[in-house]
C-alpha cells in the first residue's frame, strides 16, 4: 500500500478523530475550571485568608507584653552581638587526623558519610569557639574566652560579627577556672565593648540569653532561663560554681556570652552535659563575678595571682558515716585534710580535721568554693576563717600568701599525708574488717609525705597514735592534733596483724 493510501485509510481517519476529541476535552475542562460560574453545581471558591482577630482589652495587653519581651531580645541582639566574636585557633605542633566538614556533601556523603581519611592525612589541630570583647586600652582590644578554646593556640583569628578579622595574641590563661584572655590591635573606633553585669543578683527563673558561634554559625542567639545556680563538678577539675541554663549551647558556643534581659554579660558559656554531644538544655556558664578580677590579673601580670592558704582539702564528708563521726552530717563547708608545714594555715593554727564554714563572713558551700574564695584574696591580706574543730566553733585569722606551684606540689611538706574514712562507711567491705578491731581506714597515702615515709599503705587500719587508742575519725583528728609536734608512731592493723610504723619527727 502506498503512503498516500495509508494517509487516507479508515484507521488513520479514526485516530485523528480520537486525538481531536482529546484536545477539545482538555480545552473545555480548562474553560469550565477557569469560569466556575458557568457550572451551577460547582463548589464555591474560598480564598485562604487569615480571619481578622477581634481582641479584647486583656488580649491586647498580653500581646503588648509579649511584644515588649520581643523588643528586649531585639535590643540584646543589636547591642551585644557586636561585642561577641568568633575565635578560630590553630594548635601548632599537635597533629590530628584531618577534620571533615560538619555538613555532609550531597548526594553521596549525605547517605553514606564522608570517606575515612588515611592515617597519613594530618594537619595542625583547628578549633572553634567564641569570645567576648571586655576592654579597650588605646589600640588594644581584649577578648575574654575559655582556656580550652585558646589556651594552647599558636595562631588565633578573631572574627567580628560584621565580618572583620584580626590576628589575635594570647595574653594569659588559667586552667583552674578555664578562662583565657586574648588581644588584637586596631585603629577602628567602632569596636563594641560588652557591659559586664553582676552575676550575684541572678535568680533561678531569670531570662538567660546565650550568644556565640555554635558550629561556626556566627552571631547566633538562643534564649532560655536560669535553671540553677551554684552547680559544681565541671570538667577537668574546673573550680568554678556554674550557672545552669536551658538556653541552647553547642560546640563553638564556648567562650561566648550569657547575658541577662538587660543585655549585661553575667556568664561565660563553658560546657554542656549531653549524651549526644548536642544541646539537651543543660548548659553551664562561669559567673562573670568569678572572672572580673582574673581579667585584671591577665592584663597586669599575664597570669592569675592566686591567694594560698597552704591546705589540702578532703571530700570524706561526702561519705555519710564519716561525716556523722565528725559531727558534720548535713553541714556545708570544706574539710581540711592536710596542711603544708610552715604555710599560712600552719602558722595561723589551723589543723587537719578542721571544717571551714565561712571566710570573712561569707559562707563556704564546698571545697571548690573555699578554693575560689581564698584564691581571690590578695597575697598579704589577712582573712578570718570560721571553722568547726571537733564540734567546737571558732574563728582563726590567717595571712594569705601568694600561691607558689612549686611549694604547693611538694608533698614532703604536707601533713599528715594520709586520708582516712570511717570503718562504718558503705564503701567498706565489713567482711574484710577483723573482728573487734576499731579505728579508721586508710584510703590514700600521698607519695613522699610524712605518712608515706612512715610506711602507711592503703588498706591499713590505724588503731593507735603514740599508743593512744583511735576509735573513730573524731578520735583520729583529736589525737593527731594533741600529738602534733612530737615524735609520731602509728599502730596499724594490716592483713589481721598489729604492727607499728616507723617514727616521724616533726620539723
C-alpha positions in Angstrom: 0.0 0.0 0.0 1.4 3.5 -0.9 2.0 6.3 1.5 -1.0 8.3 0.1 -3.3 5.4 0.6 -2.1 4.9 4.1 -2.8 8.5 5.0 -6.4 8.2 3.6 -7.1 4.9 5.3 -10.0 4.4 7.7 -7.8 3.7 10.6 -5.8 6.8 10.2 -9.0 8.9 10.0 -10.3 7.4 13.3 -7.0 8.0 15.0 -7.2 11.7 14.1 -10.7 12.0 15.4 -9.6 10.5 18.8 -6.8 13.0 19.1 -9.0 15.9 18.1 -11.6 14.7 20.8 -8.9 14.7 23.5 -7.8 18.2 22.6 -11.3 19.5 22.7 -12.0 17.8 26.0 -9.0 19.4 27.7 -9.9 22.8 26.3 -13.5 22.6 27.7 -12.3 21.4 31.0 -9.9 24.3 31.3 -12.6 26.7 30.4 -15.0 25.4 33.0 -12.3 25.4 35.7 -11.4 29.0 34.8 -15.0 30.1 34.9 -16.7 28.2 37.8 -19.9 30.3 37.4 -20.7 28.5 34.2 -21.4 25.4 36.2 -24.2 25.9 38.8 -23.3 22.6 40.5 -19.6 23.6 41.2 -18.4 24.3 44.8 -17.8 27.9 45.8 -14.2 29.1 45.8 -12.9 30.4 49.2 -9.7 32.3 49.5 -7.2 31.1 52.2 -7.0 34.3 54.2 -6.4 34.7 58.0 -9.6 36.0 59.5 -9.5 39.3 61.3 -8.8 38.8 65.1 -11.1 40.6 67.3 -9.2 41.0 70.6 -10.5 42.2 73.9 -8.6 44.5 76.1 -6.9 41.7 78.1 -5.7 40.0 74.9 -4.3 43.3 73.6 -2.5 43.8 76.9 -1.0 40.3 76.7 0.2 40.9 73.1 1.7 44.2 74.1 3.5 42.5 77.0 4.8 39.8 74.6 6.0 42.4 72.1 7.9 44.2 74.9 9.8 41.0 75.6 10.4 40.6 71.9 11.8 44.1 71.7 14.1 43.3 74.7 15.5 40.4 72.8 15.9 42.5 69.7 17.8 45.1 71.7 20.1 42.4 73.1 20.9 41.1 69.6 21.5 44.6 68.4 23.7 45.9 71.2 25.5 42.7 72.4 26.2 40.7 69.2 28.8 43.3 68.0 30.8 42.5 71.2 30.7 38.7 70.8 33.3 37.3 68.4 34.2 34.1 66.8 37.6 32.7 67.9 39.4 30.5 65.4 42.6 28.8 66.7 45.3 26.5 65.3 47.3 24.5 67.8 50.7 24.2 66.1 52.9 21.1 66.7 49.9 18.9 67.6 48.9 16.6 64.9 45.5 15.0 64.4 43.6 13.4 61.6 42.2 15.9 59.1 38.8 17.0 60.2 35.9 16.5 57.8 33.3 19.2 57.1 30.5 19.4 59.6 27.8 19.3 56.9 28.0 16.2 54.6 28.1 16.9 50.9 25.0 15.8 48.8 24.4 13.3 47.4 26.9 10.6 48.2 28.1 11.7 51.6 24.6 12.6 52.6 23.6 9.0 52.7 26.9 7.1 53.3 29.0 9.6 55.2 32.4 11.1 54.3 35.3 9.0 53.2 37.6 7.8 56.1 40.9 9.7 55.9 44.0 7.8 55.6 46.4 7.7 58.6 48.9 10.0 56.9 46.4 12.8 56.4 47.4 15.2 59.1 47.3 18.9 59.8 47.6 21.2 62.9 44.6 20.9 65.0 42.0 23.6 64.3 39.5 24.7 66.9 36.5 27.0 67.0 35.0 28.9 69.8 33.6 32.3 70.8 34.7 35.3 72.9 33.5 38.5 74.4 35.1 41.9 74.0 35.5 43.2 77.5 38.0 46.0 77.5 39.9 48.5 75.3 43.2 50.3 76.0 44.2 52.6 73.2 44.5 50.4 70.1 44.5 47.2 72.1 41.2 45.3 72.3 40.8 42.5 74.9 38.7 39.4 74.4 37.6 37.0 77.1 37.2 33.3 76.2 37.8 29.8 77.6 41.2 28.3 78.3 40.1 25.2 76.4 39.4 27.4 73.4 42.6 29.4 73.1 44.9 28.1 75.8 47.2 26.1 73.5 46.8 28.2 70.4 49.8 29.0 68.1 47.6 31.1 65.8 44.4 33.0 66.7 42.0 34.7 64.4 39.3 37.0 65.9 36.2 37.5 63.7 33.7 40.2 64.5 30.0 39.9 63.8 30.3 42.3 60.9 32.9 40.1 59.1 36.1 42.0 60.1 39.0 39.7 61.0 42.1 40.4 63.2 45.1 38.4 64.3 44.9 37.7 68.0 47.6 37.2 70.6 47.3 35.2 73.9 47.6 37.5 76.9 47.1 34.9 79.7 45.4 31.6 80.6 44.2 29.8 83.7 43.2 26.2 83.6 41.7 26.1 87.1 38.9 28.5 86.1 39.1 27.6 82.4 39.5 31.2 81.2 41.8 32.9 78.8 42.3 36.5 77.6 43.4 37.3 74.0 44.0 40.7 72.4 44.1 42.3 69.0 45.2 45.7 67.7 43.1 48.0 65.6 42.7 51.7 64.8 39.0 51.2 64.3 36.9 53.3 66.7 33.7 51.4 66.4 34.6 48.4 68.4 31.8 47.5 70.8 32.7 46.6 74.4 30.4 44.3 76.3 28.8 45.6 79.6 29.6 43.2 82.5 26.8 42.6 84.9 26.6 41.3 88.5 26.1 37.6 88.5 25.4 37.5 92.2 22.0 39.1 91.5 20.9 36.2 89.3 17.9 34.1 90.5 16.5 30.8 89.2 13.9 31.6 86.6 15.6 34.7 85.2 15.9 35.1 81.5 19.2 33.8 80.1 20.4 34.6 76.5 23.4 32.8 75.0 25.4 34.4 72.2 28.2 32.9 70.2 29.1 30.9 67.1 27.8 27.3 67.5 29.2 25.0 64.8 30.6 28.1 63.1 27.2 29.8 62.7 28.4 33.3 63.6 26.3 35.6 65.7 23.7 33.1 66.9 21.3 34.0 69.7 19.4 31.5 71.9 17.2 32.1 74.8 16.1 30.3 78.0 16.1 30.7 81.7 18.5 30.3 84.6 17.8 26.7 85.6 20.0 26.5 88.7 22.8 28.4 90.4 26.0 27.2 92.2 26.4 24.0 90.2 29.8 22.2 90.8 31.7 19.4 89.3 32.8 20.9 86.0 35.2 19.1 83.6 39.0 18.9 84.1 38.9 20.0 87.7 37.3 23.3 87.0 36.9 25.1 90.4 34.0 27.4 89.4 30.4 27.2 90.6 28.3 27.4 87.4 25.1 29.0 86.2 22.9 26.3 84.6 20.7 27.3 81.7 18.4 25.7 79.2 19.4 28.2 76.5 20.8 26.1 73.6 24.6 25.9 73.9 26.5 23.8 71.4 30.1 23.2 70.2 31.5 26.6 69.3 29.5 28.5 71.9 32.3 28.0 74.4 33.7 31.4 75.5 30.6 33.2 74.3 28.4 35.5 76.4 25.5 34.6 78.7 23.5 37.8 79.2 20.5 38.9 81.3 17.4 40.6 79.9 19.2 44.0 80.1 22.0 42.8 77.8 24.6 42.6 80.6 27.1 39.8 80.5 26.5 37.6 83.6 28.4 34.5 82.5 30.9 32.9 80.1 29.4 29.8 78.3 31.8 26.9 79.0 30.4 23.4 78.8 27.3 21.3 78.3 26.1 18.0 79.7 24.9 15.8 76.9 24.7 12.2 75.9 24.8 13.1 72.2 27.2 16.0 72.0 24.4 18.4 71.2 22.3 20.7 73.3 19.8 19.0 75.5 19.0 22.0 77.7 21.9 21.5 80.1 24.3 24.3 79.5 26.8 25.8 82.1 28.4 29.2 82.3 31.1 30.6 84.6 29.6 33.5 86.6 31.2 36.7 85.5 31.9 37.8 89.1 34.3 34.8 89.2 36.3 36.3 86.3 36.4 40.1 86.8 39.5 40.0 88.9 41.1 37.5 86.6 40.8 39.9 83.7 42.8 42.5 85.7 45.4 39.8 86.6 45.9 38.8 83.0 46.4 42.4 81.8 48.7 43.4 84.7 50.6 40.2 85.2 49.9 37.9 82.3 48.7 35.2 84.8 46.3 34.8 87.7 47.8 35.6 91.1 46.0 33.1 93.4 46.0 33.5 97.2 47.2 30.5 99.0 46.2 29.2 102.5 48.5 26.2 102.5 46.0 23.4 102.9 44.8 20.4 101.0 41.1 19.7 101.2 39.3 16.4 101.7 36.0 15.2 100.4 35.5 12.5 103.0 32.5 14.3 104.4 30.6 13.2 101.3 30.6 9.8 103.0 27.7 9.7 105.4 29.3 7.5 108.0 32.5 9.6 108.1 30.5 12.9 108.2 28.4 11.5 111.1 31.5 10.5 113.1 32.9 14.0 112.7 29.6 15.6 113.6 29.3 17.2 110.2 26.5 15.4 108.6 24.2 17.9 106.7 26.6 20.8 107.2 28.1 22.8 104.3 31.8 23.7 104.3 35.2 22.4 103.5 37.3 19.8 105.5 41.0 20.4 105.9 42.6 17.1 105.1 46.3 18.2 105.3 48.3 21.3 106.0 51.6 22.5 104.5 54.2 22.7 107.3 55.3 26.3 107.6 52.4 27.6 105.4 49.8 30.3 106.2 47.3 27.8 107.8 50.0 26.1 109.8 51.2 29.5 111.1 47.6 30.5 112.0 47.0 27.3 113.9 44.6 25.6 111.5 44.7 21.9 111.9 43.9 18.8 109.8 40.3 17.9 110.5 39.1 21.5 110.9 35.9 22.2 109.0 35.8 25.7 107.5 32.3 27.2 107.2 32.9 30.8 106.3 35.6 33.3 105.2 35.3 36.9 106.2 31.6 36.3 107.0 30.9 34.7 103.6 29.5 31.2 103.9 31.6 28.4 102.3 29.4 25.9 100.4 32.1 23.3 99.4 35.7 22.6 98.9 35.7 24.2 95.4 34.0 27.3 96.9 36.8 27.6 99.5 39.4 27.3 96.8 37.7 30.2 94.8 37.3 32.4 97.8 40.9 32.0 99.1 42.2 32.3 95.5 40.6 35.7 95.1 42.2 37.1 98.3 45.2 39.2 97.5 48.5 37.9 98.8 49.5 39.6 102.1 45.9 40.1 103.1 44.6 38.7 106.4 41.3 36.8 106.4 39.1 35.5 109.2 38.2 31.8 108.9 35.2 30.5 110.8 35.6 26.8 111.5 34.3 23.8 113.5 37.0 21.8 115.3 35.7 18.5 116.6 32.3 20.0 117.4 33.5 23.4 118.7 33.0 26.6 116.6 35.9 29.1 116.5 37.4 31.8 114.4 41.0 31.9 113.2 42.8 34.7 111.4 45.4 33.8 108.7 47.6 35.9 106.4 47.2 34.6 102.9 50.3 34.1 100.8 50.8 34.1 97.0 50.4 30.6 95.6 53.6 29.0 94.5 53.0 25.9 92.4 56.5 24.5 93.3 55.8 24.7 97.0 52.2 23.6 96.6 53.2 20.4 94.8 55.9 19.4 97.3 54.3 16.6 99.3 57.3 16.4 101.7 55.9 19.4 103.5 52.3 18.2 103.7 51.0 16.8 106.9 49.9 14.1 107.7 49.7 13.0 104.1 47.1 10.2 104.8 43.4 10.2 104.1 41.2 8.1 106.3 37.5 7.2 106.4 35.1 5.6 108.9 35.2 1.8 109.2 31.4 2.0 109.0 31.4 3.6 105.6 29.1 1.9 103.0 32.2 1.7 100.7 34.0 -0.6 103.2 33.5 -4.4 103.0 32.8 -5.3 106.6 33.9 -8.8 105.9 37.4 -7.5 105.5 37.5 -5.9 108.9 39.0 -8.1 111.6 36.6 -8.9 114.4 36.8 -6.4 117.3 39.1 -4.0 115.5 38.3 -0.3 115.9 40.0 2.6 114.2 40.0 4.4 110.8 40.7 3.0 107.3 43.5 4.4 105.2 42.2 5.1 101.6 45.1 7.2 100.3 48.7 8.0 101.1 50.4 10.9 99.4 53.8 10.0 97.9 56.8 11.4 99.8 54.6 12.7 102.6 55.3 12.0 106.3 52.8 9.2 106.2 54.5 7.7 103.2 57.9 7.8 104.9 56.3 6.1 108.0 55.3 3.2 105.8 51.5 3.6 105.8 49.6 1.9 103.0 46.2 2.0 101.5 44.0 -0.6 103.3 45.8 -0.2 106.7 43.6 0.3 109.7 45.0 2.9 112.1 44.1 1.8 115.7 46.5 4.0 117.8 48.6 7.2 117.6 51.6 7.2 120.0 49.9 4.4 121.9 46.6 6.2 122.3 43.5 4.4 121.0 41.8 5.7 117.9 38.1 4.5 117.8 36.8 6.7 115.0 37.5 9.7 112.9 36.9 12.2 115.7 39.5 10.4 117.8 41.9 10.3 114.9 42.0 14.0 114.4 41.7 14.9 118.1 44.7 12.7 119.0 46.7 13.8 115.9 46.2 17.5 117.0 47.4 16.8 120.5 50.4 14.7 119.4 51.5 17.1 116.6 55.0 18.3 117.0 56.0 15.2 118.8 57.5 12.0 117.5 54.7 10.2 115.9 54.2 6.4 115.6 51.0 4.8 114.2 49.8 1.4 115.3 48.0 -0.3 112.4 46.3 -3.5 111.6 47.5 -4.8 108.3 46.1 -8.1 107.0 45.0 -9.0 110.5 48.4 -8.3 112.1 49.0 -5.4 114.5 52.3 -3.6 113.7 53.8 -0.2 114.4 55.0 2.2 111.7 58.3 4.0 111.5 58.5 7.1 113.6 58.1 10.6 112.2 59.7 13.5 113.9 58.1 16.8 113.1 60.1 19.8 111.8 
